[in-house]
Amino acid sequence: MSQPTYIAGVGMTPFKSPKNSAKSARNPDSDYFDLAVEAAVKALLDAGLTYDDVDSGVGCYVFGDSTCAQRVFYALGMTGIPITNVNNYCSSGSTGLYLANQAIRSGQSECVLVIGFDKMYPGALPQIFNDRTNPLSRILDLSKTLIPEADKGKKSPGWTPQLYANAQAEYLQRYGNAGAKNEHFAKITSVNRAHGVNNPYSQLAKTVSTKEVMNSPVITGEITRLQCCPSSTGAAAAIVCSEQFLKSHPHLAGSAVQIAGQAMSTDTPLLFEPPSAIELIGSNMTRLAAKEAYKQANITPRDVTIVELHDCFTTNEMCALEGLGLADEGKAWKLVQDGGISYGPGGGVGLDGKGWIVNPSGGLISKGHPLGATGLAQCTELVWHLRGWATTRAVDQTKYCLQHNMGLGGATVVTIYKRADGKPVPKAEDIKAEDDGRHRLGYNPAVEARSISKADWEAVKSRSGGSSKWATAHLPWASAGQGQEVGMDALCARPDALRIDCVYVPVAPRRSRAASSAASASLNAEIRNSPSQSQNGNSPGSPQTSATGASCFPNTPSGEPSAKGQEVVVTPSSGTTLGAGQYPSPTPYEHFYAPEQIFSNQSEGDATFQYQAPSNANHNGSSNSVDGAATAMPVSMDTSLCPPNFDGFFNVPNLGSTFATFAFSDSQAFPGSEVPYNFNLVHGSALSQGRSGMHASPPNLPSNGNNAMPIASSTAAKDSHAQITTETDFLPLKDETRAYLITYFKRSTRPPASLVSVDPAGWYQMQQYLLRTASSHSVVMDALLALTQLFSVCESTLRSSSSSQWRMAFELQQRSCMGLRERRIDEKSQNALLAAIFLLAWFEVICDEQDAHRSNFPTELAESVIRGSARWNSASRRLLQWLNSFDAKASHLGGRQLLTPKSLEVVLQHRFERSYRTVDSGDSENETVSNDSEEDSRNGSAAVFTQERKRRASSRSFPTRSFITPREIKMNVFNAIMQPALEFHLVSQSYSRKIGTHDRHHRSRNTVEDEYEVVTACKTIDTELKKLWRQRPRVLDLTAKDLSGVVCEDIAERLDELFAVYIATFWAHFLYIHRVAWWGLPHSSTAKEALDEFWRMMCRSVRETEDNKDNHLLVMDRQKVIHPGLMWPMFMFGCEVEIGEKQQWSVTQLRLLGERTATPDTEQQHSDSLPPYRLGQKGAQNAIRASVLLNELVKRQNETGARVDGKYLSQELFGCQFTII
């Protein structure tokens, strides 16, 4: 009797397109060799074996000369074992597995290493040997006779698409009357691509909808491009062993997987007679092999839970579903339609548990299809499932898995796997890494794709003397150079994957030192009394007054910046270069300028960072000015690697949907802002005059009974006696009104916190650019005045007051829109028109008043402007990035998106342009700068400065000075430690927008098709987030106690608070997903876990122990208020947490956030402590409204026992919806 066979170890590399694989390989000609060695090393490490344990080898490939297998195996050892080369077309990998199984079962071998690999050609499969008869010639000849009449004469890009197009046409002809449609074939791609997102080895890890599949370019017949698997390069390996070998290596008992049944079949005469396009693709081989495999395993298709199926084309999956017995003949389309091949709402098997999970890896369509590696990659995936390692795509109680791998010509192998103990897969919490083998690798390869190192190779290579330096000479570490060890990151690491666990070298932060009290008072007195403070307000470069009244030019009563007053840049040490993931932290500071920054000298190792202090020159030519002081400091670093285009270094999703104000984001402490913080917020969203003397109207500006617009500043303007008219027709504006609004924009307009967090250094220059552009374009001026009027009214009146003030803002907005419609879009005007679009978008985001006053953002006009040109100046590129944020903010609480999908495509290209390329002071509205090429954008690390960048480099400088104050030192230490956590936060927050697009306010719902798409998409997001969590930087796990051993106490406490905020915000996404996808269902286990983790982080953020039995103290203690960045997550938590104290605590915290953060601790302003977090007036107002909304929402939910829609309730309570941010 034959003995059982087991899989002892598996491993694979990420699959890539042939072009990308060759491009990232150290040696493009031998990338197959390096990849195959890597897969083998991983399999040996996984099994805890060395190459000396292997007594036979099988190498599987299609595109390669004879004995490629020996070339690969010899890199592990030359021990004289038998090595077989297999070429059986697409089923080569599983054929090798079949041969190994037969060798074990017959007793010829005890341990066989099977390696599959291929370096393919781009495009359709080629015919290599054109001087002899093609072995598939009879199939191809018959295929030509089966082409549908409508497609005859049309050229096909390859012979394989034609075969499967014919089969799809025949299937629809047979079963179309029963309900089969092209959409069902397209849906297979949608499902597989959704699954592939959860697989770190997938080549195409991006979801697509059924509609997108059908709308993709047609290849042949009804088959579109997205219904075909991609050409790929990659490798996979498996170690097959006998039962005796398993017993002699007891450490494998917890991880070995048994081959319960395996059958290989070739064609029968049914292939040709009678002629059938479905049979011509080898469908009968599947039936025969499946029948025999089920028989060997003594099971039926119903016993199988997970299937890895050969979906080279969606046609093949449709036919194979029937051939494997998962669906009756002619019924596979219905299985697909009803969700029987994917996950159910609770994460189990779809179709109420009566279906199967088909291709959880993403299948060939998503994962890729390097022909020789495919069968072994399928084996690897299923082994991970049966071990319980594939946590991102697992199904509880899985007992049997099935693998289907077929090759035309033909050979099909069906393999059934089960656990060695014969039991179902235990729950994840019941599996210990030390028991199932994960400790041998140090990570879970099922959810994380890592490379190998020289140490890994040395751990598994032959130690019996069967090694040759000649055979291993071309391994990466052997040829990288003396003393340099190189892993295979360049060979197999996905360039677009998030690598959080890397070493960060944060680019130096910039800030000014706070002034002393005496200097501050002296300078403020001068500013208030200075005649130069005219209607021009703070001209560009003028001394700015901080929120506390402190000058941004410290310690100089005259306002002149001294050398000590310059800003600081911390540079990497000599020889350090900036690599992937190392980029400027989006860190706003209490005071700072926004000077142009770039290298003035491009020579490596001899760069000079320069800073020219901003001049106090007045735009009106006034001689009252402060000359800028220039400083320079030589530094040593490789400047050529600093990225001019950030996209090529780190693939960060859309940041516009971020929840929080990051780090020290303080929208009121911005250059150009003189707004004092000391105002009081009265419950009910009313603002009253505070003790500080902040006026409800500008100083010396008489009230006209309509709460005239204030300049929210302690500084009086020259035109402060201007009185705003209240007549019905406001246009054209009076000169004094226009001057008043421009002054207000200069002094008091601050960007939303979301823009501060994305680009902390860009606002001051952008403000000047907008003013310059507005001075020469009426449409921009009208939009700017409308926005400023709206800000003025929002910050000085209640909604119920002075309707005429609101109307002025809307009339200006409408006039700007009319001007846009009348303007011709060309290269001279495109930048100015984009500035107007930006200001109108900003207007839309903050306009949350009554429906009668709702603005009407010109969405279609915006599309015409945004898509009108691919050439933008540097300011416009920044505006495009910020528009992305506005669009996401507008969609909160079910709000409409501002931009069309086509506009968004353009905007997203600029979503993360860092402050490295700040706004040029010389930018004009008609300046254009060509965008980087798509290739440079994708490969920023290889790109060098273009001539345009070098030209700009000569005119820019970096600030330099030594550290002055303890606070500045603390801030730099703080941001250096925080950087990896902040990157994690930025990436995680991109998912809020993805989730929101699936709610009832942004798409159709309540049909079977709609709900399936929503559930599938949200399940994908869910698993992506879980994967991100496993890749989180470990610094997030450090508490204040852990940190206090290496940094001072206030840094440790502030970091601990921020880490709690980031983690809590991350978990809030799962609550958001549940409200969107499973509105009427009770909490899933994931949602419950999210609630628990969120609460634990809340206790941490306010420094309470989570096991505090007196949790009501958190509610009553008004000294403990959450971080402002938690406003939206706290709202989500309050909506979903169970009835009780936690619900009320959420309501109370939002209210306290609005009441307390509006009045910060002024004693900290000049101390050496880290600056406090603050909310601006608009943010505090929103916090109060969010508290009122949440209180009423949970009250109604508790009464009805059903969820309540926040958008509808907001409209009921406030007559509008608003942004909780």
Secondary structure, 3 states (H helix, E strand, C coil): CCCCEEEEEEEECCCECHHHHHHHCCCHHHHHHHHHHHHHHHHHHHHCCCHHHCCEEEEECCCCCCCHHHHHHCCCCCCCCCEEEECCHHHHHHHHHHHHHHHHHCCCCCEEEEEEEEECCCCCCCCCCCCCCCCCHHHHHHHHHCCCHHHCCCCCCCHHHHHHHHHHHHHHHHHCCCCCCHHHHHHHHHHHHHHHCCCCCCCCCCCCCHHHHHHCCEEECCEEHHHECCCCEEEEEEEEEEHHHHHHCHHHCCCCEEEEEEEEECCCHHHCCCCCHHHHCCHHHHHHHHHHHHHHHCCCHHHEEEEECCCCEHHHHHHHHHHCCCCCCCCHHHHHHCCCCCECCCCCECCCCCCCEECCCCHHHHHCCCHHHHHHHHHHHHHHHHHCCCCCCCCCCCCEEEEEEEECCCEEEEEEEEECCCCCCCCHHHCCHHHHCHHHHCCCCCCCCCCCCHHHHHHHCCCCCCCCCCCCCCCHHHCCCCCCCCCCHHHHCCCCCCCCCCCCCCCCCCCCCCCCHHHHHHHHHHHHHCCCCCCCCCCCCCCCECCCCCECCCCCCCCCCCHHHCCCCCCCCCCCCCCCCCCCCCCCCCCCCCCCCCCCCCCCCCCEEEEECCCCCCCCCCCCCCCCCEEEEECCCCHHHCCCCHHHCCCCCCCCCCCCCCCCCCCCCCCCCCCCCCCEEECCCEEECCCCCCCCCCCCCCCCCCCCCCCCCCCCCCCCCCCCCCCCCCCCCCHHHHHHHHHHHHHHCCCCHHHHHHCCCCHHHHHHHHHHHHHHCHHHHHHHHHHHHHHHHHCCCCCCCCHHHHHHHHHHHHHHHHHHHHCCCCCCCHHHHHHHHHHHHHHHHHCCCCHHHCCCCCHHHHHHHHCCCCEECHHHHHHHHHHHHHHHHHCHHHCCCCCCHHHHHHHHCCCCCCHHHCCCCCCCCCCCEECCCHHHHHCCCCCCCCHHHHHHHCCCCCCCCCCCCHHHHHHHHHHHHHHHHHHHHHHHHCHHHHHHCCCCCCCCCCCHHHHHHHHHHHHHHHHHHHHHHHCCCHHHHCCHHHHCCCCCHHHHHHHHHHHHHHHHHHHHHHHHHHHHHCCCCCCCHHHHHHHHHHHHHHHHHCCCCCCCCCCHHHHHCCCCCCCHHHHHHHHHHHHHCCCCHHHHHHHHHHHHHHHHCCCCCHHHCCCCCCCCCCCCHHHHHHHHHHHHHHHHHHHHHHHHCCCCCHHHHHHHHHCCCCCCC
